[in-house]
Amino acid sequence: MAAEPPNSTKVSSQEPAPQPPAILLDVSRLISRVGLGPLTGIDRVEAAWLEHLQGRPHSLIARIARRQLLLDPPAGAELLRWLAEPQSVPPPTSLIARLRRARSARARAEEALAARAVATGTGRGLGLRRTLARAMPQGGTWLALGHANLAPGPWAALGGLRRVVMIHDTIPLDHPQFTRPDQVEAFERRLIAALGGADLVLTVSQATRADVLRWADALGLRRPQVVAAPIGTTLAAPTEVPADIPLDRPLFLALGTIEPRKNHAVLLEAWARLAQRMPAGQVPRLVIAGRRGWLNADVFARLDALPPGGPVIERADLTDGEIAALMERAHALLMPSRAEGFGLPLTEAAGRGVPVLAAPGPAAREVLGGAAQWLGPDDAAAWAAAIGDIARAPLARRKPLAIRGWSDHFSTVEALLATTGT
């Protein structure tokens, strides 16, 4: 056996694995969602990370109004509870809050968190740097997942912390016609801040990674390290289908905010065509599950004109368990969206073996591959034909798609955090 070289050091196989770096998680977006019902896709990513960090070294930061708040870990546990149970948010204590703002769950949550903040700084983080350095003496990573606290963000407070930002999509720049005008400029500022200041930019798909790099070049910005870290999918346990949603005929499901990009218009047109060619009692049911969004007056007018008891049902308040129960009974998920960064409903359906009809965007194709029937987003006749064919057949299931869990996503990101900036 060869002798060991002088001064060599044996590494014991019993040495503990290195601890993941401490994280400063930005929860600005989650706070803004308290009391607004089921979480959307971006919200779910931030919430998943907050749950993941419970019991591990971390701190929290959030922008509320024009202040940055540094929060301790127990504040995160409270925030998760308030998201699930908005009625549990404590009542306001200040007279001004009681009179003016704190009637909503969000406003009460903001006041409660401000009262328990470890430290408070300006909108750009001034005044937090020393406190943050004491809270994270070994350094760590600022993890901003929600697009909400980038421009201006807490950059001045971060010191030597690594700066890791997630970009979910570039839809406001790619499709400004689907976005509120003020949000196009706001998103551009956030993207410029992220690309200019981040050590690492995460994306939710390879398609979004390509979009981020394309916009970095178009805006004349530096290219930081940009890595796709596909997010996880949780298949919620089903509860009960709400009693006011009849199950007397084939049922189809559309999930997501009712906004132009989601293209509910083509589904309403498809149902109008089905109603013209089928007896009234045989037209399949469509459940549109999602809150009303913006720039969609024509679709809102059509929804408002729907007859009571008709085949199309709009619901904004379904829980994850109720949606899972509808998924179990749905003949297909319908997603004619014109653009997505990832598209969680796609994996939520395909992971259960529910057939999916979808428009063939780059992210959707990346996420589902061959596990969908692809239809043009403007071809209402094709949608009506495909829906009619499925409705006439018995309820069927495909082989469930192998989907990524959150543990896969966390492992990918934590491996990157262990090396980024070192």
N, C-alpha and C positions, 0 to 999 in steps of 0.2 A: 504494500500500500504506500502511495506517495505521501511524504511528510507534508504537513500543512505549512504554507509560507509563514515566515516570521510575522508577528503582530496581526495575524489573521484573527477574525472574530467569528466564532460559531453563532449561528442564529438558531435559537431554540425553536423546535416545532411547536412548543407550548406558548410561544409569545402571543399575547393578545393581538387580535386584528386591530389595525389602526382605526381610531374613532372617526366618523365622518365629521367634516368641518361644521362648526356652529353656523347657524343660518339666521339671518335677519329677514324674516318673511314679511313682505308688504301685503297688508290685508285691506288696502283702501277700497278696492272694488267690493269685497264681501260686505263691508260695513254699509255700503250704499245699497245693498240688496236686501237688508233686513226688512221684513214685512211685505215684500213684493211677490211672495209666492214661490213656486218651484224655481230652482236655480237653472240658469241657462248654461250652455257649454263652457264658456270662459269661467263663469262662477264656479262650476264644478271642479275645475282644475285647481283653483285657489283653495277651495274647501278641502279637496283631497289632500293637498300638501299640509294644510293646517291640521287635519286629523292625523296625518302621518307623523308630524313633529311632536305630537303630544307625548310627554315623558322623555323627550330628548332635548339636548341643549339648543335653545333658540330664543330669540327675542322677536318682537313684532314692531312694525312701524306702519303708520297710516296717515294719509293726508285727509284732514277734515277741515272744510272751509279753507282758510289760508294758513293753517298750522300743520306741522308735522308732529305727530304724537309717538313717543317711544313707549311701548307697552310690554308688560311682563307676560310670561306664558299663561298664567291663569286667565288673563283677559281673552286669550284665544279660545279656551274652553267655554267661557261665557258666550263669546260670539257664536260659536257653533250651536250652543243651546238656543240662542235668540233666533238664529236662522231657522231652526226646526220648530221653535215655539215663540213666535213674535209676541204673544201675549205675556211672556215671562220677562220682557224687557222692563226694568224698573221705571216707575213714574218719574217725571222730572222733579228736581229739587229747587231749582232757581225760579224766582218769580217771572223773570223774562221768558225763560223756556216754557213755563206753564202757559203764559199768555200768548206767546208768539209761535214757537216752532215745535215744541216737543209733544205735539199731539200725535204725530206719526211714530210708528215703531222705529223707523230709521233715525229720526231726530232724537228720540229718547236714548237710543243706543249710542249715538254720537256724544250726547251729554254725559252718559254714564262712563264711557271710555275716557273722555277728556278729564273727568274728575279723578280717575284712577291712574292717569298716565304717569310713568316714571319721570318723564321729562317732556317739555314742549319746546319746539323750535319754530322758526319761520317756515314759510312755504318751500324755501330752498334748503331747509335743514340747518340754517345757522342757529347756533345755540345748543345743538345736540351732540357735537362731535366728542367732547370730553366724556359726557355721560355714556355715550355709545361705546367709547373705548374702554371704559370701566366695565360695562356690561359684557363685552366680548374681548377680554384681554389677550386671548390667543388669536385674534383675528377671526375671519370667517367669510361668509358670502351674503351679500344682499340679493335676495331672490324676489324679483318683481314679475308676477305672472299674469296680471290683469289689465295691462294697458292703461291703468288709471292714475299712476303717480310717476309719470316720466317727464312731463314738461309743463311747469317746472317740477322737478323731483327733488328728493333729499340728497342730491349729489354732494353738497358741501359738507354733509355730516359723515360721509362714508369713510373718509380717511383711507386707510390701507385695505379696507374690505374689497374683495372681488365683487364685481358688478355683473350680475347675471339677469338677463331680461328675456321673457318669452314673448314672441310675436305669434299670434294665432292666425292672422291672415293679413293681407293688404287690400282687402275689398274696398275700403273707402277711397283708395287711390285708383284701383283698377276699374271700379264701377261707381263713380260718384253719383250717377243718376239714381242709385238705390239708397243713398245715404243723405241724412239731413245736412244741408249746406254747411252749417257751423262745424259739423263733425269731420268734414273732409280736411279742412285746414288744421283742426285740432289733432287729427290722426297724423298728418304730415309732421307736425311739430314733435309728436311723441316718437315717431319713427326716426327722425333726425337725432333726437336726444339719445335714443337707444343705440343707434349705430355709431354715434359719436362718442358715447361714454361707456358702453358696456365692454367688459372683457370677453363675454360670451353671450351670444344670442341663441336661444333655443327656439325651435319651431315645432309645430304639432304634426307636420308632415313634410315629406320631401318636396311636395308641390309648393307649400308655403316657403320652404327654404329657397327654392328657385325664385319665387316672387320677391323675397326680401333682398336677395343678391341683385336681382334685376333693378329694383328701386334704389339700392345703394349706388349702383352705377349711374342710373338716370339722374339722381340728385347730386352726383359728384361727391359722394361721401366715401369715407374709408370702409373697407370690408373687414369687420371684426371676424372672429371665429364664429361661424354660424353652423349649428348642428341640429339636425332633425331628431327629436325625442318624442315619438308618437305617444299620445296620452292613453291612459287606460280606460276601460269600459266596465262599469258596474251593472250587473243585471239585477235590478231590484226585485225583491220578492213580491209576487202579486197579492193584492188584497181582494177587494170586491169591485166589480163594475158598478158604477153609480146607477141607482135605480131608474133614473130618468134617461138612460141610454138603452133603448130596446135592443135585444139580441135576436129579433125575429127574422132576420135576413142577413145575407153576407155583409161583413163589416170591413171597412178599410180605414186606415189611420194615417193622419198627417200630423207631424210634430214640429213645433217651432213657432217663434214669434211671427205674427202675421204682418209681414213687411214685403215690399216689392221683390226683393232678392229671392225670397222663398217661393214665389211664383204660385201662390194659391189660385191665381186667376185661371191658370190652365186646368186646374182640378174642377173649379166651378163650371167652366165651359164643358169639360168632359161629362160632368153630371147632368148638365142641361141636355147634352146629346143623348145620354142614356135615358133620361126621362122622356125624350121624344120617341124612342123606339121600344120601350119596355112598358108593360102594365105598371100602374102607379104602385101597386103593392109588391112589385118585384124589383124595383130600383134598389140597388145595394145602398147601404148606409155609409156615409163618410163622416168620421169624427175628426174635426179640426181642433187640435189641442194646442193652445198657445195664446199668449196675450196679444192684444192689438198693438201694432208698432207705429210706423210713420209713413208718410208719403204714399198712402194706399187708399185714398178716398173711394175709388171705384169699387175695390174689393169690399171695403166696409159697407158701402151702400148695398151691394149684392147680398152680403151676409145679413144686413138689417132687414132685407126684403124676403128672407127665407120664411116660408109658411111654418107655423107651429106644427110639430108632428111630422115634418117632412124628412126626406132621407139625409139631408146635410145637417149636422149638429156642430155647433161651435161651443167649446168649453175652454175657459181660461184658467181654471182653478184646480185641475186634476193633480192629485198627488202622484209621486213616483209609483206607489203601489197600485193605484187605479190605472195608470198608464200601462204598467206591466200586466194587469188583468186584461186590459183591452188588447194588448199585444198577443196574449195567449189565444184570443178569439178572433183576431184579425186575419182576413184572407191575405192581406199584404200591407206593408208600409209603403206609402207614396211620398216621394221626395223629389219634386221637379225643380229643385233649387238651381238658380243660375250660377251660383258661386258658393264655395265652402272652403274653410281652412282645413277642416277635418270631417265634421258631420257625424256627431255622436249618435243620432237616431239610426244611422245606417248600421253601425256595429251593434247597437242595442237590439235591433231587429234580427240582423243576420246571425248574431250570436245565439239567438233562440231558435233559429231555423225558420223564421218568418220570411216569406218571399218579399223581395224588395223591387219596386219599380222606381227608377231614379233617372235624372238627367245626367249625362256622362261628363261631368266636370273632372279636371285633373285629380283633385283630392279625392273625390268619390271613387274614381277608378283605382287610385292607389290603395284606398282603404278596403274596397270590396273585391277588386279583381273581377273574376267571373261570377261572383255570388250575387248578381243583380240582373234584372232585365233593363236595358238602357233605352230610353226614349227621349226624343228631342224635346227641349223645354217649351217649344212653341206649337207642337203638333197635338192639339187637343183631340183630333180624330184618332190618332194612334193611342193616346192615353185611354180614351173611351173604349176602343176595341180591346186593348189589353185588360182593362178592368172588367169589361163584360165577359171576356173569356174566363178569367179567374173566378168571377162570381158564379158562373154557370157550373163550375166544377165543384166537387166536394172540397172542404177545407183540407189543405195539403201543407206539408212541411218539408223543407229542404234539410240536408245535413247541416247542423249548426256550424257556422264559421268559427274557426279557432281565433279568438280575439285576445288582444293583449290585456293583461290585468294591470292594476296600478302598481303592483310590486315590480313589474318589468320596467315601467316608466321610471319609478323611483331609483331602481338600480342603475339604469342608463344615466340619469342625471347625476346621481351621487358619484359615479365613476368619473364623470367629467369634472365635477367640483373638486375631486381629489387631486386633479392635475392642473386645472385651469389656473393660470397666473403663477404657477410654481416654477 
